[in-house]
Amino acid sequence: MDNAFSLGPTATERLNRARADLRIGLPVVLQGGCLAVAVETLSPARLDALRALGPLTLALTARRAETLKARVYDGDLARIAVPAEADLAWLRALADPADDLRMPMKGPLLSVRDGDAGFARAALALAKSAQLLPAALLAPLPVPLPDGLTTLNAAEALAAIAAETALAPVAAARVPMRAAEQGRLHIFRPDDGGEEHYAIEIGSPARDKPVLARLHSACFTGDVLGSLKCDCGPQLDAALSQMGHEGAGLLPYLNQEGRGIGLANKMRAYSLQDQGFDTVEANHRLGFEDDERDFRIGAALLRKLGFSQVRLLTNNPAKVAMLEANGIRVTERVPLKVGLSRHNAAYLATKAAKSGHIL
């Protein structure tokens, strides 16, 4: 019996299954509560099947509800009663702000205020962690439950999503780079099945002294395409160049694209910026916070590689505070002011005014 039990999925493994299910349009079971499915990947046929179970509820974050002028009774989220005649287009119009300016009136929307909001909260956290739009449809549990659906305890799922990710080293090898011929790339894998994170080591930095470091979040558009809409690519190049010039440094490269919302949602935010919204407003209209990244991962990578003190290349005081709160002493904040252009001047001004960046 013990051996059989040990072969089954852990709570963390079930959580990762649930993320994958939501991304392909499958509902997950929240024990004792409801079925939850992501609106973004929901199909018309599955919506019909869910509607047959009874009244449906749409869970939205308070950020998205604010844009829709929906009443928020649960603090961080709103639960919207779905009308019997509502179709998938109606649901997606509430989930996705792409057409908000063309069709500003979505209501009237009736917010639910009775009952437990914990299941809606867990469903939204799951959608966010799967890098989907934070909008989830909740349906009564069928009796009997269909075979094959992933079952989660809502409270356990929320706790697991909020917990610090455990990282394990996978591989490391020498990688000569333009910035420094003596470079080494370390790969770390999280235990929750998420994307791997990297650490670029320049030279042989001493472990008993502050290392020149930068926490850099993945930016496909800036780092790879050379996008002029942000300063990420120039910051990456400048940080590695400075480490190469000094002969030593460490750059944890965190796979948290778009401030943690993923590349697809980042492109949605870019589209909203083209409509006239700044970077923070665009995130809020999508239903996200200003910044959804988990910088604890950066602190963990530093500790894994034996560093406890850094000279941090950043313009973001929040990174300094996060590292200090997670046991990494920041002996110096080293400014990194590069990449300003006519394409990103407004973006950088917003980061300074609304996110506290020192520019």
C-alpha positions as CSV (number, residue, x, y, z in Angstrom):
1,M,0.0,0.0,0.0
2,D,2.8,2.4,0.9
3,N,4.6,1.8,-2.5
4,A,1.3,2.3,-4.4
5,F,0.6,5.5,-2.6
6,S,4.1,6.9,-3.3
7,L,3.6,6.4,-7.0
8,G,0.6,8.8,-7.1
9,P,0.9,12.5,-7.8
10,T,1.8,14.9,-5.0
11,A,-0.2,18.1,-4.4
12,T,2.4,20.1,-6.4
13,E,2.2,17.6,-9.3
14,R,-1.6,17.8,-9.3
15,L,-1.2,21.6,-9.5
16,N,1.0,21.3,-12.5
17,R,-1.5,18.9,-14.2
18,A,-4.3,21.4,-13.5
19,R,-2.3,24.2,-15.2
20,A,-1.8,22.0,-18.3
21,D,-5.5,21.0,-18.3
22,L,-6.6,24.7,-18.2
23,R,-4.3,25.5,-21.1
24,I,-6.0,23.0,-23.3
25,G,-9.5,23.8,-22.2
26,L,-10.2,21.1,-19.7
27,P,-12.0,21.9,-16.4
28,V,-10.5,21.0,-13.1
29,V,-12.3,19.9,-10.0
30,L,-12.1,22.0,-6.9
31,Q,-13.0,19.6,-4.1
32,G,-16.3,20.3,-2.4
33,G,-16.9,23.3,-4.6
34,C,-17.1,23.4,-8.3
35,L,-15.7,22.8,-11.7
36,A,-13.4,25.6,-12.9
37,V,-12.3,26.2,-16.5
38,A,-10.3,29.0,-18.1
39,V,-12.5,31.3,-20.3
40,E,-9.6,31.8,-22.8
41,T,-9.4,28.2,-23.8
42,L,-13.1,27.2,-23.3
43,S,-14.8,25.7,-26.3
44,P,-18.5,26.2,-27.3
45,A,-19.2,22.4,-26.8
46,R,-17.7,22.4,-23.4
47,L,-19.6,25.5,-22.4
48,D,-22.9,23.8,-23.4
49,A,-21.9,20.8,-21.2
50,L,-21.2,23.1,-18.3
51,R,-24.4,25.0,-18.7
52,A,-26.3,21.8,-18.4
53,L,-25.0,21.4,-14.8
54,G,-26.7,24.5,-13.5
55,P,-26.1,28.2,-12.9
56,L,-22.6,29.4,-14.0
57,T,-20.4,32.1,-12.3
58,L,-17.6,34.0,-14.0
59,A,-14.7,34.9,-11.7
60,L,-12.7,38.0,-12.6
61,T,-9.9,39.8,-10.7
62,A,-10.8,43.1,-9.0
63,R,-8.5,44.9,-11.6
64,R,-10.6,43.6,-14.5
65,A,-13.9,44.2,-12.6
66,E,-12.9,47.8,-12.1
67,T,-12.6,48.3,-15.8
68,L,-16.0,46.7,-16.4
69,K,-17.6,48.7,-13.6
70,A,-18.7,45.5,-11.9
71,R,-19.2,45.5,-8.2
72,V,-16.5,43.8,-6.1
73,Y,-17.7,42.2,-2.9
74,D,-14.8,39.8,-2.3
75,G,-11.8,42.2,-2.1
76,D,-9.5,40.9,-4.8
77,L,-12.1,39.4,-7.1
78,A,-15.6,39.7,-8.4
79,R,-18.0,36.8,-9.1
80,I,-20.4,37.6,-11.9
81,A,-23.6,35.7,-12.4
82,V,-23.7,34.4,-16.0
83,P,-27.0,35.0,-17.8
84,A,-28.7,31.9,-19.2
85,E,-28.5,33.2,-22.7
86,A,-24.8,34.3,-22.5
87,D,-22.6,32.7,-25.1
88,L,-18.8,32.2,-25.4
89,A,-18.4,35.6,-27.2
90,W,-20.0,37.3,-24.2
91,L,-17.7,35.5,-21.7
92,R,-14.6,36.3,-23.8
93,A,-15.6,39.9,-24.1
94,L,-15.6,40.2,-20.3
95,A,-12.3,38.3,-20.1
96,D,-10.3,40.1,-22.8
97,P,-10.1,43.9,-23.0
98,A,-9.1,43.9,-26.7
99,D,-12.5,45.4,-27.8
100,D,-13.2,47.5,-24.6
101,L,-13.0,50.8,-26.4
102,R,-15.1,49.6,-29.4
103,M,-17.7,48.0,-27.1
104,P,-17.4,49.7,-23.7
105,M,-20.8,48.6,-22.4
106,K,-20.8,44.9,-21.4
107,G,-23.5,44.9,-18.7
108,P,-25.5,45.1,-16.8
109,L,-23.4,42.8,-14.7
110,L,-24.8,41.2,-11.5
111,S,-22.1,40.5,-8.9
112,V,-22.6,37.5,-6.5
113,R,-22.0,38.4,-2.9
114,D,-23.1,35.3,-1.0
115,G,-21.1,32.0,-0.6
116,D,-17.5,31.1,-0.4
117,A,-15.2,33.1,-2.8
118,G,-12.3,30.7,-2.1
119,F,-13.0,28.5,-5.1
120,A,-13.1,31.5,-7.4
121,R,-9.9,32.8,-5.9
122,A,-8.2,29.4,-6.5
123,A,-9.5,29.3,-10.1
124,L,-8.1,32.7,-10.9
125,A,-4.7,31.9,-9.3
126,L,-4.6,28.8,-11.4
127,A,-5.3,30.7,-14.6
128,K,-2.7,33.3,-13.8
129,S,-0.1,30.6,-13.0
130,A,-0.9,29.0,-16.3
131,Q,-0.2,32.4,-18.0
132,L,-3.8,32.6,-19.3
133,L,-6.2,35.5,-19.0
134,P,-7.3,35.7,-15.4
135,A,-10.9,34.8,-16.0
136,A,-12.5,31.5,-14.9
137,L,-15.9,30.0,-15.4
138,L,-17.3,28.1,-12.4
139,A,-19.9,25.4,-12.7
140,P,-21.7,23.1,-10.1
141,L,-20.0,19.7,-9.6
142,P,-21.6,16.9,-11.7
143,V,-22.7,13.7,-10.0
144,P,-20.9,11.4,-10.6
145,L,-17.7,13.2,-11.5
146,P,-16.4,12.5,-15.0
147,D,-13.3,10.2,-15.1
148,G,-9.9,11.7,-15.7
149,L,-10.4,15.3,-14.4
150,T,-7.7,16.7,-12.1
151,T,-8.9,17.2,-8.6
152,L,-7.5,19.9,-6.3
153,N,-8.1,21.2,-2.8
154,A,-8.6,24.9,-3.3
155,A,-6.8,26.0,-0.2
156,E,-3.9,23.7,-0.9
157,A,-3.7,24.9,-4.4
158,L,-3.6,28.6,-3.3
159,A,-0.9,27.8,-0.7
160,A,1.2,25.9,-3.3
161,I,1.0,28.7,-5.8
162,A,2.0,31.2,-3.2
163,A,4.9,29.1,-1.9
164,E,8.5,29.7,-2.8
165,T,9.5,27.5,-5.8
166,A,12.1,24.8,-5.0
167,L,14.9,24.8,-7.6
168,A,17.3,21.9,-8.5
169,P,20.5,22.3,-10.6
170,V,20.3,20.4,-13.9
171,A,23.4,21.2,-15.8
172,A,26.2,23.7,-16.3
173,A,28.8,24.3,-19.0
174,R,31.3,26.8,-20.3
175,V,29.8,29.3,-22.8
176,P,32.2,31.9,-24.2
177,M,30.3,35.1,-24.9
178,R,30.9,38.5,-26.6
179,A,30.9,40.1,-23.1
180,A,33.4,37.6,-21.6
181,E,35.1,34.5,-23.0
182,Q,35.1,33.0,-19.5
183,G,31.4,32.5,-19.2
184,R,29.4,29.6,-17.7
185,L,25.6,28.9,-18.0
186,H,23.8,27.1,-15.1
187,I,20.4,25.6,-15.6
188,F,17.9,25.1,-12.7
189,R,14.6,23.3,-12.8
190,P,11.6,24.1,-10.5
191,D,9.9,21.3,-8.7
192,D,6.4,22.5,-9.8
193,G,6.9,21.7,-13.5
194,G,7.3,25.3,-14.5
195,E,9.9,26.8,-16.9
196,E,13.6,26.4,-16.1
197,H,15.6,29.4,-14.9
198,Y,19.2,30.2,-15.7
199,A,22.2,31.8,-14.2
200,I,25.0,33.3,-16.3
201,E,28.3,33.3,-14.4
202,I,31.1,35.5,-15.7
203,G,34.7,34.7,-14.6
204,S,35.2,33.1,-11.2
205,P,33.5,35.5,-8.7
206,A,34.5,35.0,-5.1
207,R,31.7,33.6,-2.9
208,D,32.9,35.4,0.2
209,K,32.6,38.9,-1.3
210,P,29.7,40.9,-2.8
211,V,29.3,39.8,-6.5
212,L,28.2,42.2,-9.2
213,A,24.8,40.8,-10.1
214,R,21.7,41.6,-12.0
215,L,18.3,39.9,-11.8
216,H,17.1,39.9,-15.4
217,S,13.6,38.7,-16.3
218,A,13.2,37.2,-19.8
219,C,12.1,39.6,-22.5
220,F,11.8,37.9,-25.9
221,T,11.0,41.1,-27.6
222,G,13.8,43.1,-26.1
223,D,16.5,40.4,-25.6
224,V,16.1,38.6,-28.8
225,L,14.3,40.9,-31.3
226,G,15.9,44.1,-30.2
227,S,12.6,45.8,-29.5
228,L,12.7,49.5,-28.9
229,K,9.5,49.5,-26.8
230,C,11.5,48.7,-23.6
231,D,15.1,48.9,-22.3
232,C,15.5,45.2,-21.5
233,G,17.9,44.3,-24.3
234,P,20.2,47.2,-23.6
235,Q,20.1,46.5,-19.9
236,L,21.1,42.8,-20.5
237,D,23.9,43.7,-22.8
238,A,25.2,46.5,-20.5
239,A,25.1,44.3,-17.4
240,L,27.0,41.4,-19.1
241,S,29.5,43.9,-20.6
242,Q,30.1,45.5,-17.1
243,M,30.6,42.0,-15.6
244,G,33.0,41.2,-18.4
245,H,34.9,44.4,-17.9
246,E,35.3,43.8,-14.1
247,G,36.1,40.1,-14.8
248,A,33.4,38.6,-12.6
249,G,29.6,38.7,-12.1
250,L,26.4,36.7,-12.0
251,L,23.2,37.3,-13.9
252,P,20.2,35.1,-12.9
253,Y,18.0,35.0,-16.0
254,L,14.4,34.4,-14.8
255,N,11.8,33.0,-17.2
256,Q,9.1,35.5,-16.1
257,E,8.2,37.1,-19.4
258,G,6.1,40.3,-19.4
259,R,6.6,40.9,-15.6
260,G,5.3,37.4,-15.0
261,I,2.2,37.4,-17.2
262,G,3.7,35.5,-20.2
263,L,4.4,36.5,-23.7
264,A,0.9,36.1,-25.1
265,N,-0.5,38.4,-22.4
266,K,2.4,40.8,-22.8
267,M,1.4,41.1,-26.5
268,R,-2.2,41.8,-25.4
269,A,-0.8,44.6,-23.1
270,Y,1.2,46.0,-26.1
271,S,-2.0,46.1,-28.1
272,L,-3.7,48.0,-25.3
273,Q,-0.7,50.4,-25.2
274,D,-1.3,51.1,-28.9
275,Q,-4.8,52.1,-27.9
276,G,-3.4,54.8,-25.6
277,F,-3.0,53.0,-22.2
278,D,0.3,53.0,-20.4
279,T,2.1,49.8,-19.3
280,V,0.5,49.7,-15.8
281,E,-3.0,50.6,-17.1
282,A,-2.7,47.9,-19.7
283,N,-1.9,45.2,-17.1
284,H,-4.8,46.3,-15.0
285,R,-7.3,46.2,-17.8
286,L,-6.1,42.6,-18.5
287,G,-6.8,41.7,-14.9
288,F,-3.2,41.6,-13.7
289,E,-1.3,43.6,-11.1
290,D,1.5,46.0,-12.1
291,D,4.1,43.2,-11.6
292,E,3.4,39.5,-11.2
293,R,7.0,38.3,-11.0
294,D,8.4,36.3,-8.1
295,F,11.8,37.6,-7.3
296,R,12.3,35.0,-4.6
297,I,13.5,32.8,-7.5
298,G,16.5,35.2,-8.1
299,A,17.4,35.1,-4.4
300,A,17.2,31.2,-4.5
301,L,19.5,31.1,-7.5
302,L,22.1,33.3,-5.8
303,R,22.0,31.1,-2.7
304,K,22.2,27.9,-4.7
305,L,25.4,29.2,-6.3
306,G,26.9,30.2,-2.9
307,F,26.4,34.0,-2.9
308,S,25.1,35.9,0.0
309,Q,26.1,39.5,-0.9
310,V,25.6,41.4,-4.1
311,R,26.3,44.7,-5.8
312,L,23.0,44.9,-7.6
313,L,22.7,46.3,-11.1
314,T,19.2,47.7,-11.1
315,N,17.0,50.8,-11.2
316,N,14.3,49.1,-9.3
317,P,14.3,49.5,-5.5
318,A,11.8,46.6,-5.2
319,K,14.5,44.2,-6.3
320,V,16.8,45.5,-3.5
321,A,14.1,45.1,-0.9
322,M,13.2,41.6,-2.1
323,L,16.7,40.3,-2.0
324,E,17.3,41.8,1.4
325,A,14.0,40.2,2.6
326,N,15.2,36.8,1.3
327,G,18.6,36.7,3.0
328,I,20.8,38.3,0.3
329,R,22.6,41.4,1.4
330,V,22.7,44.3,-1.1
331,T,25.9,46.2,-0.4
332,E,25.4,48.6,-3.3
333,R,22.8,49.5,-5.9
334,V,24.6,50.0,-9.2
335,P,22.5,52.1,-11.6
336,L,21.8,50.7,-15.1
337,K,20.6,53.6,-17.2
338,V,20.7,52.6,-20.8
339,G,18.3,52.1,-23.7
340,L,16.3,55.3,-23.7
341,S,14.7,56.0,-27.1
342,R,11.8,57.9,-28.6
343,H,9.9,54.6,-28.7
344,N,10.1,53.8,-25.0
345,A,10.4,57.3,-23.3
346,A,6.8,57.2,-22.1
347,Y,7.2,53.6,-20.9
348,L,10.3,54.5,-18.9
349,A,8.5,57.5,-17.5
350,T,5.6,55.3,-16.3
351,K,8.1,52.9,-14.6
352,A,9.5,55.8,-12.8
353,A,6.2,57.4,-11.8
354,K,4.1,54.3,-11.0
355,S,6.6,51.6,-10.2
356,G,9.3,53.6,-8.4
357,H,12.2,53.0,-10.7
358,I,15.1,55.4,-10.2
359,L,15.8,56.7,-13.7
